[in-house]
Amino acid sequence: MRSKKRILSAWLVYLRKPIRQFLPLFVFAILTVLAGGVAFYALYDRPLRFSESLWVTFALLTGEPVKEWPSHWLLEVLQYVLPIIGLVLVLDGLVRFSYYAFRRDEMSPEWVKAMATTLQNHVILFGLGKVGLRVLQQLVALKQEAIVIEKDPNCPNFAYARKHGVPIRVGTAREEGILDDVNVTGARSVICCTDDDLANLELAIDARKAKPDIRVVLRMYDQELAEKIRDSLNIHLAFSTAMLSAPLFATASLDPCVINSFYIDERLLVVARITPEKGTKLAGKTIAELVRGFQLVVISQKRGEGAVFHPPLENTIEPGDILTLECDPMTLREIHALNRA
């Protein structure tokens, strides 16, 4: 997710602040050199070219006098004052600028904000706990740009995010300006998946205020509240842990072949793996006969080491194949009956 071009763009944004802070000192240094150059040009014991007098002043700022001691009182004062001014400029300006630029923290709000400005149509992931980590892994697998907000500065899942170049903003939903730091106006969606319903809801509302058309996916523990929020606030998806896990737990307890289950328009569907047995009515059928006869979807057919996703309808089902099917539980029971010797 991180490229050299993006890092360079982030550096240009990141250095704006120290450059703005250093600019007054830089202007003061130039004015000091010019004023000192005029003084040495006009008052030094022997004539100097103006460029030479500028160099004398600059050398004094660095603490390295290059000319004999002057006799004029003003130049004598400059001999003492200019090295002190130069020391202050180096300590207060260059050192702070260098420290800010080269000792940057990749989790500092300034650097994260700079990286966020390089993202467009990215996903804002709120929470990097167990659920958040799984979500981030899927986003990385889908090659989707993402940025993370996590309140725990010692979260163990930061290592995965850093490995894949995902910026991390440490903070909470209540922190002022946190959505600006992650470039919410340029984001395509926000996923709120912490274990705090109120924090998830608060961030979702703030994101919707900042960008009314942003897509919001919300995790909530209270299913009734999730449904009310989805309907009243026009949240695109609001899930509770119970809603997601209950169908799978129930169907998996009844049938060991079930590997997933979910509702589509209040209809329960399961994903199951079936192995046709020798001497059954299932073995010998084609994929087309299975699909048309039971109104199901054959997701994959595995034979040996190779697996074919959405196999051709003319493929024959042989004993030992591993079929991954999507259907309702009653249809799965009929498939089991067909697979009995």
C-alpha positions in Angstrom: 0.0 0.0 0.0 3.0 2.3 0.3 4.9 3.5 -2.7 8.0 5.8 -3.1 5.8 8.4 -4.9 3.3 8.4 -2.0 6.0 8.7 0.6 7.6 11.6 -1.3 4.3 13.3 -1.4 3.8 12.7 2.3 7.2 14.2 3.0 6.4 17.4 1.1 3.2 17.8 3.2 4.9 16.8 6.4 7.8 19.4 6.0 5.4 22.3 5.5 5.0 22.8 9.3 8.8 22.9 10.2 9.5 25.1 7.1 6.8 27.6 8.2 8.3 27.5 11.7 11.8 27.9 10.4 11.0 30.6 7.9 11.0 33.6 10.4 14.5 32.6 11.6 15.7 32.1 8.1 14.5 35.6 7.1 16.0 37.0 10.3 19.4 35.4 9.4 19.3 36.9 5.9 18.5 40.4 7.3 21.3 40.0 9.8 23.8 39.1 7.1 22.7 42.0 5.0 22.8 44.5 7.9 26.2 43.2 8.9 27.4 43.3 5.3 26.4 47.0 5.0 28.2 47.8 8.3 31.5 46.1 7.3 31.3 47.6 3.8 31.0 51.1 5.1 33.0 51.0 8.4 35.8 48.5 8.0 39.4 49.8 8.3 40.2 49.0 4.6 37.8 48.9 1.6 35.9 45.6 1.1 33.7 44.5 -1.8 30.1 44.2 -0.7 30.2 40.4 -1.4 33.3 40.2 0.8 31.6 42.1 3.6 28.6 39.7 3.4 31.0 36.7 3.7 32.7 38.3 6.7 29.3 38.7 8.4 28.3 35.1 7.5 31.6 33.8 8.9 31.1 35.6 12.2 27.6 34.0 12.5 29.3 30.6 12.3 31.9 31.7 14.9 34.8 31.8 12.4 36.2 35.4 12.0 38.2 35.8 8.7 39.4 39.4 9.0 41.6 41.4 11.4 40.0 43.0 14.4 38.2 46.2 13.4 38.8 49.5 15.0 35.3 50.9 14.7 33.2 50.4 17.9 30.1 49.2 16.0 32.1 46.5 14.2 33.7 45.5 17.5 30.2 45.0 18.9 29.3 42.9 15.9 32.4 40.8 16.5 30.8 39.8 19.8 27.2 39.7 19.0 27.1 37.9 15.6 28.6 34.6 16.9 25.9 34.6 19.7 23.2 35.2 17.2 24.5 32.5 15.0 24.6 30.0 17.9 20.9 30.8 18.7 20.0 30.4 15.0 21.7 27.0 14.8 20.3 25.7 18.1 16.8 27.1 17.8 16.3 26.7 14.1 18.4 24.1 12.4 18.5 21.6 15.3 14.7 21.8 15.8 14.1 21.5 12.0 16.4 18.6 11.7 14.9 16.8 14.7 11.4 17.3 13.4 12.3 16.1 9.9 14.6 13.2 10.6 13.3 11.9 13.9 9.7 11.6 12.8 7.4 9.1 14.4 5.3 7.2 11.8 2.4 7.2 14.3 2.5 10.9 15.1 -0.6 12.8 14.0 1.4 15.0 11.7 2.9 12.1 9.7 -0.4 10.2 9.6 -2.1 13.4 8.3 0.6 13.8 5.7 0.1 10.2 4.6 -3.7 10.5 4.5 -3.5 13.4 2.1 -2.0 11.0 -0.4 -4.9 8.7 -0.2 -8.1 8.8 -2.3 -11.2 6.5 -2.1 -9.6 4.8 0.9 -11.3 2.9 3.8 -11.1 4.3 7.3 -11.0 1.4 9.8 -11.9 2.3 13.3 -10.6 -0.3 15.7 -7.7 -2.8 15.3 -8.7 -5.4 17.8 -9.4 -9.0 16.8 -12.3 -8.1 14.4 -10.5 -5.1 13.1 -7.3 -7.1 12.3 -9.4 -9.6 10.3 -11.1 -6.7 8.4 -7.7 -5.2 7.7 -6.3 -8.5 6.4 -9.2 -8.7 4.0 -8.7 -5.1 2.8 -5.0 -5.8 2.2 -6.0 -9.0 0.3 -8.4 -6.9 -1.8 -5.5 -4.4 -2.4 -7.7 -1.6 -1.0 -6.0 1.5 0.5 -6.9 1.9 4.2 -6.0 4.0 7.2 -6.6 2.8 10.8 -7.8 4.7 13.9 -7.0 2.8 17.2 -7.1 4.1 20.8 -4.6 1.7 22.3 -1.0 2.9 21.6 0.3 -0.5 22.5 -2.0 -2.6 20.3 -0.2 -5.8 19.2 -1.8 -5.7 15.8 0.1 -2.6 14.8 2.9 -4.8 13.5 0.7 -6.2 10.7 -0.5 -2.7 9.7 3.1 -1.4 9.6 4.3 -4.4 7.6 1.7 -3.6 4.9 2.3 0.2 4.9 -1.1 1.1 6.5 -1.0 4.4 8.4 -2.2 4.3 12.0 -3.7 7.2 13.8 -3.7 6.7 17.6 -6.7 8.3 19.1 -10.4 8.1 20.0 -13.6 9.0 18.2 -14.1 11.9 20.6 -10.7 13.5 19.7 -11.3 16.7 17.9 -10.0 16.8 14.3 -9.2 13.1 14.1 -11.4 12.6 11.0 -9.6 15.4 9.3 -6.3 13.7 10.1 -7.4 10.6 8.2 -8.8 12.6 5.2 -12.4 11.6 5.7 -13.6 13.8 2.8 -11.5 11.7 0.4 -12.5 8.4 1.8 -15.0 6.0 0.2 -16.2 4.3 3.4 -15.7 4.0 7.1 -15.8 0.7 9.1 -16.5 1.0 12.8 -15.7 -2.3 14.5 -14.6 -1.5 18.1 -16.2 -3.2 21.1 -17.7 0.2 22.1 -21.1 0.7 20.5 -21.3 4.4 21.5 -17.8 5.1 20.1 -18.7 3.3 16.9 -21.9 5.3 16.5 -20.2 8.6 17.4 -17.6 8.1 14.7 -20.1 7.1 12.2 -22.3 10.2 12.8 -19.2 12.5 12.7 -18.1 10.9 9.4 -21.6 11.3 7.9 -21.5 15.0 8.9 -18.1 15.5 7.3 -19.1 13.6 4.2 -22.9 12.9 3.8 -22.5 10.3 1.1 -19.8 8.3 2.7 -20.5 4.6 3.1 -20.8 3.4 6.7 -20.4 -0.1 8.0 -21.2 -0.4 11.7 -20.6 -3.1 14.2 -22.9 -3.2 17.3 -23.5 -5.6 20.1 -27.1 -4.7 20.5 -29.0 -6.1 17.5 -32.2 -4.1 18.1 -30.2 -0.9 18.4 -28.3 -1.8 15.2 -31.6 -2.2 13.3 -33.0 1.1 14.6 -29.8 2.9 13.6 -29.7 1.3 10.2 -33.2 2.5 9.4 -33.2 5.9 11.1 -29.7 7.1 10.2 -29.5 5.5 6.8 -26.4 3.5 7.8 -25.7 1.1 4.9 -24.8 -1.9 7.0 -25.1 -2.3 10.8 -24.1 -5.7 12.2 -24.2 -7.1 15.7 -21.9 -10.0 16.8 -25.0 -12.0 17.7 -26.6 -11.5 14.3 -23.5 -12.7 12.5 -22.6 -15.6 14.7 -26.0 -17.1 15.6 -26.9 -18.6 12.1 -23.4 -20.2 11.8 -23.5 -21.6 15.3 -27.0 -23.0 14.9 -26.5 -24.6 11.5 -22.9 -25.9 12.2 -24.3 -27.6 15.3 -26.8 -29.5 13.2 -24.6 -30.3 10.2 -20.8 -30.7 10.4 -20.6 -30.0 6.6 -21.6 -26.3 7.1 -18.7 -23.9 7.0 -20.7 -20.6 6.8 -24.3 -19.3 6.9 -26.0 -16.0 6.5 -29.3 -14.3 5.8 -30.3 -12.8 2.5 -33.7 -11.0 2.6 -34.7 -13.0 5.7 -33.8 -16.3 3.9 -31.1 -18.4 5.6 -28.4 -19.8 3.3 -25.6 -22.1 4.2 -22.2 -22.8 2.6 -21.3 -26.5 2.9 -18.7 -29.0 1.7 -20.0 -32.3 0.5 -18.0 -35.4 -0.6 -19.9 -37.7 -2.9 -19.8 -41.3 -1.8 -19.3 -44.3 -4.2 -22.6 -46.0 -5.1 -24.8 -43.1 -4.3 -27.2 -41.1 -6.5 -25.1 -38.0 -6.2 -22.1 -39.6 -7.8 -22.4 -39.7 -11.5 -24.6 -36.6 -11.8 -23.4 -33.5 -13.8 -23.1 -30.1 -12.2 -26.0 -29.0 -14.4 -28.3 -31.7 -13.1 -27.4 -30.7 -9.5 -28.0 -27.0 -10.1 -31.3 -27.3 -12.0 -32.7 -30.1 -9.8 -32.1 -28.3 -6.4 -31.8 -24.6 -7.3 -28.4 -24.3 -5.6 -25.0 -22.8 -6.5 -21.9 -25.0 -6.9 -19.1 -22.7 -5.7 -16.2 -25.1 -6.3 -15.3 -28.7 -7.3 -12.1 -30.1 -6.0 -10.6 -33.2 -7.4 -7.2 -34.3 -6.1 -4.9 -31.2 -5.8 -6.8 -29.0 -8.2 -10.0 -27.0 -7.4 -12.2 -25.4 -10.0 -14.4 -22.4 -8.9 -17.8 -22.3 -10.6 -17.2 -25.5 -12.5 -18.6 -26.0 -16.0 -22.2 -27.4 -16.0 -21.1 -30.4 -18.0 -18.6 -31.6 -15.4 -19.4 -34.9 -13.9 -19.5 -35.4 -10.1 -17.2 -38.4 -9.2 -16.8 -40.1 -5.8 -14.1 -38.4 -3.7 -14.8 -35.0 -5.2 -15.2 -32.1 -2.7 -18.1 -29.9 -3.7 -18.7 -26.5 -2.0 -22.4 -25.7 -2.3 -24.5 -22.7 -1.4 -28.1 -23.5 -0.7 -30.8 -23.3 2.1 -30.7 -25.9 5.0 -33.7 -27.9 3.6 -31.9 -28.3 0.2 -28.8 -29.4 2.0 -30.8 -32.2 3.7 -32.0 -33.4 0.3 -28.4 -33.5 -0.9 -27.4 -35.6 2.1 -30.2 -38.0 1.4 -29.0 -38.2 -2.2 -25.5 -39.0 -1.0 -26.5 -42.0 1.1 -25.7 -45.5 -0.2 
